[in-house]
Amino acid sequence: MSELDIAKNRAGTKWSRAEQIRRVLWALVLPAFRIVPRPFWGWRRFLLRSFGARIGQQVHVYPSVRITMPWNLTIDDYAAVGDGAILYALGPIHIGARATVSQGAHLCAGSHDIALPDRPLVKPPIEVGADAWVAADAFIGPGVTVGPRAIVGARAVAMKDVPPRTIVVGNPAKPLRTLTEDAKA
């Protein structure tokens, strides 16, 4: 196994000049995003859209949500992202219509290629399907798709795709059961 090349990693270009500028501007705007009380959903939708996020109608993003790069974020109509959730959007994150990302959940669309000695940054997308629920403190790893109507249980760690209508729990996340058309979670 070859030795890690930390110097090459640090010297590598991870962001364009435009992305660096947008990141600085977003950091300057964050206090305006966070200080506004919860019921001002429209204000946060406006700020996110101003930074390139594609945000649907009646989306609720709580003021304490941490969003790394809003221009990599798409949230469809009526979805919600709860208190303290982390949307680490180095790569694209798409949250489907009516989906819920609960408090403290972490969607991580960034990692490193550990097969290479310089461990370059990779930015695999995350997809949360329509009507899905990512419960409190759950972790969704890079490149993972959570299928429509699937549920990732509280504190579960999903590093592989979650099929539609499937409830997964644990670390690593394992299927608990499949929801039928008429079943209640």
JOBEL-V782581 format. One record per helix or strand of 2 or more residues. SS is the DSSP state (A for helix, B for strand). FROM is the first residue (numbers start at 1). TO is the last residue. If there is no record, write none. Layout:
{{SS FROM TO} {SS FROM TO}}
This chain:
{{A 6 11} {A 17 35} {A 41 50} {B 54 55} {B 60 61} {B 66 67} {A 70 72} {B 73 75} {B 80 81} {B 86 88} {B 93 95} {B 100 101} {B 106 108} {B 111 112} {B 121 122} {B 126 128} {B 133 134} {B 139 140} {B 145 146} {B 151 152} {B 157 158} {B 166 169} {B 174 178}}
